[in-house]
Amino acid sequence: MPTPSPARMHDFAVVSNVEIADGVFSLTIEAPALAAALKPGQFMNIAVPGNAQSLLRVPLSYARADAGAGIVEIWFAVVGDGTRRLAAMEVGDTSTLLGPGGHGWTVPAGPEACGRALLAGGGIGIPPIVALARALSERDIPFDACLGAASASKLVGVPELERFMTSGDIYVCTDDGSAGERAFCTDPAALLLQKGGYDYVATCGPGVMMKKVADAAAQAGVACEASLERMMACGFGACNTCNVETVDGMRGACMCGPVFDATKVVVW
């Protein structure tokens, strides 16, 4: 396991906190040192005030880090007590967080290293895909994206990805067909990989989804990275609660991940 952890303690203040989809919030915080240090695919562990009995921080990825403005934008779904309290934080509220955490995406150096990338994100796995898309755009690497959600009301990320695209397409899939196709985003991803033309694949979302994307990438002979969700309780490799089974043994997602070489993952 790599050491030492890149994570450091940061104070932050809430700049905005708005619901951007059904049960999905965009929290923008002011944390200049963190904004300057974050790399696409990394995460942070947030101490959410409001419950003295809750000892664990909430691990979350991010969608945007602006070093110039000193802000970080975090998208999260309300799924439990911690995220409910996080959604209730108001402008000016303060707390602390631990970050940046872990190993992020291996962003290709430029178009000479990657002619075209394919991004596949599902549900609340879309934020780190958005952060990666920004980095690809800054390096003039074109990409296509396949996004999945339960319904149109829960879909996020389309306008942001469109903003970063110089050429490419976004394929939207929803479980109920209320936006895009009634399908899983793994379906267009597999078809695109069969057609070829990609040098790099990145995926984040439910484990079943990522495995299908990874299998399709392997069949096409394309390098694939996957961002795995685990309960990263401590965030710096001490508690062993976020282990991922890989071909090289158990690896902590908070230090060796959350982004892994997809060919190394045994249990999704």
N, C-alpha and C positions, 0 to 999 in steps of 0.2 A: 504493500500500500504506500502511495506517495506521501512524503512528509517534508516540510511541515505543511499544514493546511494554509491556503491563501486567505482564509476567512479572518476578518477582524471585526470588532464591535463598532457599530456606528449608531449615532443618534439620528433620528429623522423626524420630520414634521410633515403632516398631511397637507398637500397642496390642493388636491381634489379627490373625490370619491363618488363615482357615479355608476349607476347600473347601465351597462351597455347592451345587455341581452337578458333574457329571462333567467334570473338567478346568477348572472355573471356580472361582476363589477370590475371597473378600472380604477385602481388606486394609484394616484401619482404622489410621490413623496419627494421631499427635498433632502438629499443626502449627497453632497458634492464629492466627497472622497470615494464613496461607493460607485457613483455614476461614472467616475473616471477609471475605476478599476474593473468593472464588470466586462466580461466577454460573452458573446452569444452562446446560450446554452447553460450558463452557470445559474445558480440559484441563491436564495438567501433564506435565513430562518428568522422569522419576525416574532417578537414578543408582543402579544396582543393584550392590551389592558382590559380590565372589566371582570376578571375572575381570579381571585387570589389563589384558588385551589388548582388552577391550571398551571402546571409547571413547564410544560413543553412549548417550545416555539412552533410556529406554523411555517413549514418549508414551502416556498413558492418560487417559480421561475418568473421571468420578466419578459415584457414585449418590447420595451424601448428604454434605452439609457442615453441621456443627453449630457455629456460631460461639460459642454459649454454652459448650459443652464443649471447644471448640478441636480438634475431630477432623474427619477426612475419611474417608469410606468409598469404596474403589475396588474395582470388580469387574473382573476380567481373566481371560482364557483363557490357558492355558499352551500356547504355540505355537512356542516357540524357546528358545534358551539364556537370553536375558534374562528372560523370564517364568518359566522354570524356576527360576532363581536367586531371583527375586522371591517365588515360591511357597514357597521354602525359608527365607525370613526369619522369625525368631522374635520373640516378644514381648520388647521391650527393645532389639532391634537398631536401629541408627541409620544414617542416610544423609542425602543432600540431594536436593532437587528444584528445578526451575524452574517457577514458576507464579504466578498463573493465566495461562494462555495463550489467546490468540485471542478470537474473537467468538462468543458463545453464542447461545442461543435468544432471539428477540424475544418475551418473555412479555407477552401482552396485559395491559393495565392492570387490567381487571376485567370483570365480566359485561356492563357497558354497552358494552364494546369487543369482547367475544367471548361470544356466547351459549352456544356449545358448541365444544369442541375435539376433534379426532381424533388419537390418537397411534398410530404404527405402528413397532414395533421388532422386529428380527430378530437372533437369536444374541447376540453380545457387543455389539451396538448397543443393547441394552435399557438399560444403566446411565444414559446421558444422558436417556433417555425417563423413567426413574424420577425423576431430579432435576427434570425439567420438571414432572412430575405433582405433585410436592410444591409447586412454586411456583404452579401453577394452583390447587391446593387452598387455598393460603394467600390467594389472591385471589378465592375463591368462584366459580371458573370450572369448570363441569361438563365432563367429558370421557368419551369411550369410548376403549378401547385394543385394538389388534390385535397380538398377540405371536406370533412364530414361532421355532421351534427345530428342530433335527434330530430330537430325541426328548425324551421326558419327562425323561430323566436329565440333559439339558443345558438344560432350561428354567429361567429365573430371572425374578424380577420380579413374579410374580402376587400374592403376599401383600402386597408393598409397594404396588402399585397399588390393591389392594382397600382398603388402609388410608386412602388419600387420596381415595377416591371417596365423594361424598355421593349422587350418582345417576349411573348409567351402567353399561356392561357391558364385560367383558373377553372378547375372542374369541381363544382359543388354537388355534394350528395347529402341527402337527408333521409332518415329512416321512414318518414311519412310522405315524402315527396313534396313537401310544402315549399322547398327551395331547391333549384337544380333538379337532378335526377333522383328518383326513388331507388337508391342503391347505397352501397358502402363505398367509401372513397378508395378502398383497395381495388375496386373493379377498374376504374379508369387508370389507376396507377399501374396495374398489371398490364393493361393493354398498351400503355405508353412505353413501358419497359420492353415489351415484346417488339415494338416498332424500332426501338433503339435510338441512339443519339445522345445518351446520357453518360456522364463520367462520374457522377456523385449523386447519392440519394440520402435524404435525411427524413426521419419519421419520428413523430411523437404523438401518443394517444393511448388508447387501451391496448393491453398486451396482445390480444388476439389480432388486432388491426396491424400493429407493428410487425408481428411475426409474418403475416401474409405479405406485407410490403418487403420485408427482408428476404423472404423466400423468392419473391418475384425478381428482386435485385440480384440475388445469387444466381438464379437461372439465366439472367441476362448478362452475368459477368460484370456487374457494376458495383463499385464500393458503396456500402450502405452503413450509416450510423443511426442509432436509435437512442432516444432519450427516455430512460426508464423511470417510472414513478415508484418510489419506495418511501416509507416513513423515516425520513432522515432526522431522527430525534435530536441528536446533538449537533450535527452538521460539520463535525471535524474529525470523524473517525474513531471516536472513543467508545461508543455504546454498542456497535455491531447489530443495530436493529434494521439496517437498510441493505443487508447483504444481497447480492445478485449472484446466482450460480452461473459460472462461465466455464469454458473449456480449460481455463487456467486455475480453476478453483473458485472459492467464494471471494467476491470483491465488494467492498463497500461502495454504494452508489454515491455517497456524499464526498468521496475522495477520488475513486477511480471512475466514477460517473458524475452526473447522471447520464452523460452521453457515452455510449459504448460502441465499439465495432460490432455490428450486428452479427457477424459470423462467429463471434466469441460467446454470444449469449445462449445458455442452455435452457433456462426456465424464464419465461416471459411474465 
